[in-house]
Amino acid sequence: MVKEFKVEIFGGERRAFIYLPADYGKSGKRFPVMYMFDGQNLFFDEDATYGKSWGLKDYLDRTKTPLIVAAAECNREGNKRLSEYSPVDFDFGERIKGRGKKYLDWLTCEFKPYIDNNFSTLPDRANTAVGGSSMGGLMTIYALAKYNKYFSRGAALSPSLWVGGGEVLPFVANGRFGKDTVLYMDYGSKEFKNHAVRKKAFADTVARLTEKNVLLASRIVPGGTHSEASWEKQIPFYMQILGFKPKE
């Protein structure tokens, strides 16, 4: 079941989505939560920015994975998504002001408490994950680096590491990751074509995260592209790595 509701964020109102497992509310059971970015792209094609969703509801329904997913839609006005989903300033035809810290402050101090107060969650760090793709993947790594007291695990698909110009981003280099932090991170092999900077950024980030003792699973996805259709195929991989296994 996916519920749609409204949330107040940065002075405006947006849609948010929450996936509830089939047995939610039937036994008083509480569930772990995965907070994700780009909520409009996760569940239904009709909501997705480019007409194709991750099909996450179909996967969770089919596998009966005992997990709640909560996700607000992105800001679609101009380049505001890039701004909200970046912890650093960068150039993208224009200078983009990174407001990622402000967004994560909202997520951890307003959105997460709302979800925990209104749904049957397991609110502790051990049962709280974060995930996303592209700029959302970048924010996932940032969340684990700087908001580790809230999140113990995350999935960063095709993270936009290029915002650092090929260098390891400061929040990775200086981040404090708990010893039990689990991260799944991937990149599609076709995304690397003619993008040497991205390949270097990915390899260097993997090395730095390994030095930080992050429990890292990194993959180069054969034939993978920067698209919802490709990210949908990776759902079983990151769910397994993060410990969200199908119900037996």
PyMOL commands that set and color helices and strands:
alter all, ss='L'
color gray80, all
select helices_A, chain A and resi 39-41+56-63+80-84+100-118+125-127+135-146+161-164+170-173+189-192+196-211+228-233+235-241
alter helices_A, ss='H'
color red, helices_A
select strands_A, chain A and resi 2-9+12-19+33-36+68-72+90-91+95-96+128-133+153-157+182-188+215-221
alter strands_A, ss='S'
color yellow, strands_A
deselect
rebuild
show_as cartoon
